[in-house]
Amino acid sequence: LSDSQRDQLMQLIRQRESQALEMAISTRRLSAEERKERLAEFVAESERQGFELLSDRQVTKLKQSQLRRQGLSSLGDPALVEQLKLSEDQQQQVRQILQERDQELRGADRQRAVLLRAQFERRLAQVLNADQSRTWDQLSSGEAVTSTIPVAGNNDEADDETENDVSA
């Protein structure tokens, strides 16, 4: 990141944190589902604003890093579902596995949670066919062509300035 990008991102983070507090107060009387929906919208908008400060290359690297960190749990993401061309049956299997994972993780201690996540990661991998597995590997490893990952960023000035991680 350039110094300018870092400063702009930190300013955005402070602004969005303040707005998040306001949102928490204003949504406290909503149902859990409504709060979840509002939070998802807020997070998506925060990401969009952050991505605008990054170059296409930086956004691509960030998305690859996110996929690696989230693992196959990210199969619940509609954009990834579309990229991998998951069938309706596969999408249902993913939803079921993620729901089971969430239930099993409730109340699990740290060691048990690590084991459970690994087990569910293997189950999620079994949902994909060979082509989808190859595409997943490319997307998450950085071997994919840049255009295969949707990019919201448009700030190309920093492309030549940094090959570094996009973390602050």
C-alpha positions as CSV (number, residue, x, y, z in Angstrom):
1,L,0.0,0.0,0.0
2,S,1.1,3.5,-0.6
3,D,1.2,6.0,2.3
4,S,-1.8,7.8,0.7
5,Q,-3.8,4.6,0.4
6,R,-3.0,3.6,4.0
7,D,-4.1,7.1,5.2
8,Q,-7.3,6.9,3.2
9,L,-8.1,3.4,4.4
10,M,-7.5,4.4,8.0
11,Q,-9.8,7.4,7.6
12,L,-12.5,5.1,6.1
13,I,-12.1,2.6,8.9
14,R,-12.6,5.3,11.5
15,Q,-15.6,6.7,9.7
16,R,-17.2,3.2,9.2
17,E,-16.6,2.3,12.9
18,S,-18.5,5.3,14.0
19,Q,-21.3,4.5,11.6
20,A,-21.3,0.9,12.8
21,L,-21.9,2.1,16.4
22,E,-24.8,4.3,15.2
23,M,-26.2,1.3,13.3
24,A,-25.9,-1.0,16.3
25,I,-27.9,1.5,18.4
26,S,-30.5,2.1,15.7
27,T,-31.1,-1.6,15.0
28,R,-31.2,-3.0,18.5
29,R,-34.9,-3.4,18.4
30,L,-35.0,-5.2,15.1
31,S,-35.2,-9.0,14.8
32,A,-32.0,-10.9,14.6
33,E,-32.7,-11.6,10.9
34,E,-33.2,-7.9,10.2
35,R,-30.1,-7.0,12.1
36,K,-28.1,-9.6,10.1
37,E,-29.4,-8.3,6.8
38,R,-28.6,-4.7,7.7
39,L,-25.1,-5.7,8.9
40,A,-24.5,-7.6,5.6
41,E,-25.5,-4.5,3.6
42,F,-23.2,-2.4,5.8
43,V,-20.2,-4.7,5.4
44,A,-20.7,-4.9,1.6
45,E,-20.8,-1.1,1.4
46,S,-17.7,-0.9,3.6
47,E,-15.9,-3.3,1.4
48,R,-17.0,-1.5,-1.8
49,Q,-15.6,1.8,-0.4
50,G,-12.4,0.2,0.7
51,F,-11.9,-1.5,-2.7
52,E,-12.3,1.8,-4.5
53,L,-9.1,2.9,-2.7
54,L,-7.1,0.0,-4.1
55,S,-5.8,-0.9,-7.5
56,D,-7.3,-3.8,-9.4
57,R,-4.2,-5.8,-8.6
58,Q,-4.4,-5.1,-4.9
59,V,-8.1,-6.0,-4.8
60,T,-7.4,-9.3,-6.6
61,K,-4.7,-10.2,-4.1
62,L,-6.9,-9.3,-1.2
63,K,-9.8,-11.4,-2.5
64,Q,-7.4,-14.3,-3.0
65,S,-6.2,-13.9,0.6
66,Q,-9.8,-13.8,1.8
67,L,-10.6,-17.0,0.0
68,R,-7.5,-18.8,1.4
69,R,-8.5,-17.6,5.0
70,Q,-12.2,-18.6,4.7
71,G,-11.5,-21.8,2.9
72,L,-14.4,-23.7,1.3
73,S,-16.7,-22.0,3.8
74,S,-16.8,-19.2,1.2
75,L,-18.9,-21.5,-1.0
76,G,-21.8,-19.8,0.6
77,D,-20.9,-16.5,-1.2
78,P,-23.2,-15.9,-4.2
79,A,-20.3,-14.5,-6.3
80,L,-18.3,-17.6,-5.8
81,V,-21.3,-19.8,-6.4
82,E,-21.6,-18.1,-9.8
83,Q,-17.9,-18.4,-10.6
84,L,-17.8,-22.1,-9.8
85,K,-21.2,-22.7,-11.5
86,L,-22.5,-24.7,-8.6
87,S,-25.8,-26.5,-9.4
88,E,-28.9,-26.0,-7.3
89,D,-28.2,-29.4,-5.7
90,Q,-24.6,-28.4,-4.9
91,Q,-25.8,-25.1,-3.4
92,Q,-28.3,-27.0,-1.2
93,Q,-25.6,-29.4,-0.1
94,V,-23.3,-26.4,0.8
95,R,-26.0,-24.7,2.8
96,Q,-26.8,-27.9,4.7
97,I,-23.1,-28.5,5.5
98,L,-22.5,-24.9,6.6
99,Q,-25.6,-25.1,8.8
100,E,-24.5,-28.3,10.4
101,R,-21.0,-26.8,10.9
102,D,-22.4,-23.8,12.6
103,Q,-24.5,-25.9,14.9
104,E,-21.6,-28.2,15.8
105,L,-19.3,-25.2,16.4
106,R,-21.7,-23.7,19.0
107,G,-20.2,-24.4,22.4
108,A,-17.1,-26.2,21.0
109,D,-13.8,-25.4,22.7
110,R,-10.9,-24.1,20.5
111,Q,-9.3,-27.5,19.9
112,R,-12.6,-29.1,19.0
113,A,-13.5,-26.2,16.7
114,V,-10.2,-26.7,14.8
115,L,-11.0,-30.3,14.2
116,L,-14.6,-29.6,13.2
117,R,-13.6,-27.0,10.7
118,A,-11.2,-29.4,9.1
119,Q,-13.9,-32.1,8.9
120,F,-16.4,-29.7,7.3
121,E,-13.8,-28.4,4.9
122,R,-13.3,-31.9,3.6
123,R,-17.1,-32.4,3.3
124,L,-17.4,-29.1,1.4
125,A,-14.5,-30.2,-1.0
126,Q,-16.5,-33.3,-1.8
127,V,-19.4,-31.2,-3.1
128,L,-17.2,-29.9,-6.0
129,N,-16.6,-31.7,-9.2
130,A,-13.1,-31.8,-10.7
131,D,-13.4,-28.7,-12.8
132,Q,-14.9,-26.7,-9.9
133,S,-12.0,-27.9,-7.7
134,R,-9.5,-26.7,-10.2
135,T,-11.2,-23.4,-10.5
136,W,-11.3,-23.1,-6.7
137,D,-7.6,-23.9,-6.5
138,Q,-6.8,-21.3,-9.0
139,L,-8.9,-18.6,-7.4
140,S,-7.6,-19.2,-3.9
141,S,-3.9,-19.7,-4.8
142,G,-3.5,-16.7,-7.0
143,E,-2.9,-18.7,-10.2
144,A,-6.2,-17.5,-11.6
145,V,-6.3,-14.9,-14.4
146,T,-7.0,-11.5,-12.7
147,S,-10.2,-11.1,-14.7
148,T,-11.8,-14.2,-13.1
149,I,-12.2,-12.5,-9.7
150,P,-14.7,-9.7,-9.7
151,V,-12.8,-6.5,-9.0
152,A,-14.4,-3.3,-7.6
153,G,-11.2,-1.3,-7.3
154,N,-10.2,1.3,-9.9
155,N,-7.1,2.9,-8.5
156,D,-4.3,1.7,-10.7
157,E,-1.7,4.3,-9.6
158,A,-0.4,2.0,-6.9
159,D,0.1,-1.1,-9.1
160,D,3.7,-0.2,-9.8
161,E,4.3,1.1,-6.3
162,T,3.8,-2.1,-4.4
163,E,3.9,-5.8,-4.7
164,N,3.3,-6.0,-1.0
165,D,0.3,-7.4,0.9
166,V,-2.7,-5.1,1.0
167,S,-2.8,-5.2,4.8
168,A,-2.1,-2.0,6.6
